[in-house]
């Protein structure tokens, strides 16, 4: 069962990316979700986007993590 971070990560992804990630083992999903949280906390450009639209900031960070996977 996914933890809250994984659930939030999956919800931040586009439908296509979410379907790809959902096929991965749970431990890999957790790793990607942790990388997503790190991306959101470390990228100062996302801070500005997140202030304007939290959903857009979360989505941008999530898609970056999947692209780098």
MDTraj code that builds the backbone (N, CA, C; nanometers):
import mdtraj as md
import numpy as np

residues = "UNK UNK UNK UNK UNK UNK UNK UNK UNK UNK UNK UNK UNK UNK UNK UNK UNK UNK UNK UNK UNK UNK UNK UNK UNK UNK UNK UNK UNK UNK UNK UNK UNK UNK UNK UNK UNK UNK UNK UNK UNK UNK UNK UNK UNK UNK UNK UNK UNK UNK UNK UNK UNK UNK UNK UNK UNK UNK UNK UNK UNK UNK UNK UNK UNK UNK UNK UNK UNK".split()
xyz = np.array([
    [0.0850, -0.1188, 0.0000],
    [0.0000, 0.0000, 0.0000],
    [0.0890, 0.1244, 0.0000],
    [0.0621, 0.2194, -0.0898],
    [0.1481, 0.3373, -0.0978],
    [0.1346, 0.4258, 0.0264],
    [0.2470, 0.4894, 0.0610],
    [0.2394, 0.5824, 0.1734],
    [0.1878, 0.7174, 0.1228],
    [0.1676, 0.8113, 0.2135],
    [0.1112, 0.9409, 0.1752],
    [0.1982, 1.0151, 0.0745],
    [0.3303, 1.0058, 0.0896],
    [0.4206, 1.0745, -0.0030],
    [0.4060, 1.0176, -0.1435],
    [0.3992, 0.8863, -0.1537],
    [0.3827, 0.8232, -0.2851],
    [0.2495, 0.8645, -0.3460],
    [0.1452, 0.8668, -0.2666],
    [0.0136, 0.9060, -0.3166],
    [0.0153, 1.0493, -0.3683],
    [0.0744, 1.1394, -0.2930],
    [0.0841, 1.2797, -0.3368],
    [0.1682, 1.2903, -0.4641],
    [0.2785, 1.2154, -0.4694],
    [0.3647, 1.2145, -0.5874],
    [0.2865, 1.1665, -0.7097],
    [0.2181, 1.0559, -0.6966],
    [0.1408, 1.0029, -0.8089],
    [0.0339, 1.1021, -0.8542],
    [-0.0298, 1.1683, -0.7584],
    [-0.1338, 1.2653, -0.7930],
    [-0.0772, 1.3885, -0.8627],
    [0.0492, 1.4190, -0.8397],
    [0.1119, 1.5355, -0.9027],
    [0.1528, 1.5087, -1.0475],
    [0.1609, 1.3818, -1.0849],
    [0.2048, 1.3447, -1.2198],
    [0.0932, 1.3570, -1.3223],
    [0.1335, 1.3671, -1.4478],
    [0.0368, 1.3577, -1.5568],
    [-0.0163, 1.2148, -1.5597],
    [-0.1273, 1.1955, -1.6263],
    [-0.1877, 1.0614, -1.6326],
    [-0.0899, 0.9601, -1.6920],
    [-0.0226, 0.9988, -1.7991],
    [0.0716, 0.9082, -1.8655],
    [0.1861, 0.8690, -1.7721],
    [0.2446, 0.9669, -1.7070],
    [0.3553, 0.9389, -1.6146],
    [0.3075, 0.8572, -1.4953],
    [0.1890, 0.8908, -1.4438],
    [0.1332, 0.8178, -1.3298],
    [0.1148, 0.6694, -1.3636],
    [0.0672, 0.6414, -1.4841],
    [0.0480, 0.5025, -1.5254],
    [0.1811, 0.4285, -1.5333],
    [0.2848, 0.4963, -1.5837],
    [0.4184, 0.4347, -1.5911],
    [0.4725, 0.4051, -1.4524],
    [0.4644, 0.5029, -1.3638],
    [0.5189, 0.4871, -1.2287],
    [0.4392, 0.3836, -1.1499],
    [0.3094, 0.3771, -1.1715],
    [0.2259, 0.2809, -1.0992],
    [0.2650, 0.1365, -1.1306],
    [0.3298, 0.1142, -1.2431],
    [0.3737, -0.0203, -1.2811],
    [0.5026, -0.0617, -1.2104],
    [0.5706, 0.0330, -1.1476],
    [0.6977, 0.0057, -1.0809],
    [0.6752, -0.0587, -0.9445],
    [0.7753, -0.1297, -0.8951],
    [0.7648, -0.1867, -0.7595],
    [0.7482, -0.0753, -0.6554],
    [0.6860, -0.1086, -0.5448],
    [0.6567, -0.0106, -0.4396],
    [0.7825, 0.0586, -0.3888],
    [0.8919, -0.0164, -0.3745],
    [1.0132, 0.0473, -0.3233],
    [1.0680, 0.1507, -0.4214],
    [1.0542, 0.1270, -0.5497],
    [1.0999, 0.2249, -0.6503],
    [1.0081, 0.3472, -0.6490],
    [0.8788, 0.3260, -0.6316],
    [0.7858, 0.4378, -0.6209],
    [0.8219, 0.5254, -0.5013],
    [0.8584, 0.4621, -0.3907],
    [0.8975, 0.5370, -0.2713],
    [1.0252, 0.6162, -0.2954],
    [1.1193, 0.5584, -0.3698],
    [1.2431, 0.6296, -0.4030],
    [1.2130, 0.7521, -0.4890],
    [1.1273, 0.7351, -0.5878],
    [1.0912, 0.8471, -0.6747],
    [1.0170, 0.9549, -0.5962],
    [0.9291, 0.9140, -0.5060],
    [0.8555, 1.0101, -0.4243],
    [0.9514, 1.0884, -0.3343],
    [1.0504, 1.0219, -0.2800],
    [1.1505, 1.0904, -0.1970],
    [1.2308, 1.1880, -0.2819],
    [1.2658, 1.1475, -0.4037],
    [1.3386, 1.2367, -0.4945],
    [1.2521, 1.3570, -0.5311],
    [1.1229, 1.3355, -0.5452],
    [1.0289, 1.4437, -0.5752],
    [1.0265, 1.5452, -0.4612],
    [1.0180, 1.4957, -0.3388],
    [1.0184, 1.5864, -0.2241],
    [1.1488, 1.6657, -0.2169],
    [1.2602, 1.5998, -0.2442],
    [1.3891, 1.6687, -0.2438],
    [1.3927, 1.7746, -0.3536],
    [1.3420, 1.7412, -0.4702],
    [1.3377, 1.8358, -0.5825],
    [1.2573, 1.9600, -0.5444],
    [1.1447, 1.9386, -0.4793],
    [1.0605, 2.0522, -0.4411],
    [1.1278, 2.1395, -0.3355],
    [1.2029, 2.0793, -0.2456],
    [1.2633, 2.1584, -0.1386],
    [1.3938, 2.2250, -0.1813],
    [1.4613, 2.1713, -0.2819],
    [1.5926, 2.2217, -0.3217],
    [1.5892, 2.3203, -0.4378],
    [1.4877, 2.3165, -0.5202],
    [1.4836, 2.4004, -0.6402],
    [1.4149, 2.5334, -0.6094],
    [1.4920, 2.6402, -0.6099],
    [1.4361, 2.7711, -0.5755],
    [1.3402, 2.8236, -0.6826],
    [1.3574, 2.7830, -0.8077],
    [1.2627, 2.8243, -0.9114],
    [1.1244, 2.7674, -0.8835],
    [1.1210, 2.6464, -0.8300],
    [0.9925, 2.5865, -0.7970],
    [0.9252, 2.6593, -0.6816],
    [1.0028, 2.7191, -0.5925],
    [0.9443, 2.7949, -0.4819],
    [0.8550, 2.9065, -0.5356],
    [0.9036, 2.9763, -0.6370],
    [0.8251, 3.0848, -0.6963],
    [0.7006, 3.0295, -0.7627],
    [0.7163, 2.9245, -0.8418],
    [0.6017, 2.8632, -0.9085],
    [0.5034, 2.8089, -0.8059],
    [0.5552, 2.7470, -0.7005],
    [0.4710, 2.6894, -0.5974],
    [0.3893, 2.7969, -0.5256],
    [0.4491, 2.9150, -0.5074],
    [0.3748, 3.0242, -0.4445],
    [0.2593, 3.0695, -0.5327],
    [0.2794, 3.0695, -0.6628],
    [0.1743, 3.1102, -0.7557],
    [0.0700, 3.0014, -0.7736],
    [0.1148, 2.8771, -0.7805],
    [0.0255, 2.7632, -0.7994],
    [0.0911, 2.6394, -0.7398],
    [0.0526, 2.6028, -0.6189],
    [0.1130, 2.4847, -0.5556],
    [0.1018, 2.3578, -0.6412],
    [-0.0103, 2.3421, -0.7087],
    [-0.0290, 2.2230, -0.7928],
    [0.0698, 2.2224, -0.9097],
    [0.0920, 2.3387, -0.9695],
    [0.1850, 2.3477, -1.0823],
    [0.3281, 2.3195, -1.0370],
    [0.3659, 2.3692, -0.9220],
    [0.5000, 2.3433, -0.8695],
    [0.5213, 2.1959, -0.8412],
    [0.4218, 2.1320, -0.7801],
    [0.4312, 1.9894, -0.7498],
    [0.4370, 1.9076, -0.8782],
    [0.3567, 1.9464, -0.9764],
    [0.3550, 1.8749, -1.1046],
    [0.4899, 1.8872, -1.1752],
    [0.5437, 2.0078, -1.1815],
    [0.6725, 2.0299, -1.2486],
    [0.7819, 1.9460, -1.1841],
    [0.7870, 1.9452, -1.0524],
    [0.8891, 1.8666, -0.9820],
    [0.8697, 1.7172, -1.0068],
    [0.7459, 1.6712, -1.0040],
    [0.7181, 1.5289, -1.0251],
    [0.7596, 1.4855, -1.1651],
    [0.7273, 1.5658, -1.2646],
    [0.7630, 1.5305, -1.4016],
    [0.9142, 1.5307, -1.4212],
    [0.9851, 1.6223, -1.3553],
    [1.1305, 1.6227, -1.3646],
    [1.1896, 1.4931, -1.3093],
    [1.1372, 1.4491, -1.1983],
    [1.1873, 1.3254, -1.1360],
    [1.1663, 1.2075, -1.2299],
    [1.0472, 1.1986, -1.2901],
    [1.0184, 1.0866, -1.3810],
    [1.1063, 1.0952, -1.5054],
    [1.1266, 1.2153, -1.5573],
    [1.2119, 1.2309, -1.6760],
    [1.3558, 1.1872, -1.6471],
    [1.4025, 1.2137, -1.5269],
    [1.5386, 1.1760, -1.4900],
    [1.5517, 1.0280, -1.4548],
    [1.4375, 0.9620, -1.4428],
    [1.4373, 0.8190, -1.4118],
    [1.4738, 0.7452, -1.5361],
])
top = md.Topology()
chain = top.add_chain()
for i, resn in enumerate(residues, 1):
    res = top.add_residue(resn, chain, resSeq=i)
    for name in ("N", "CA", "C"):
        top.add_atom(name, md.element.get_by_symbol(name[0]), res)
traj = md.Trajectory(xyz[None], top)
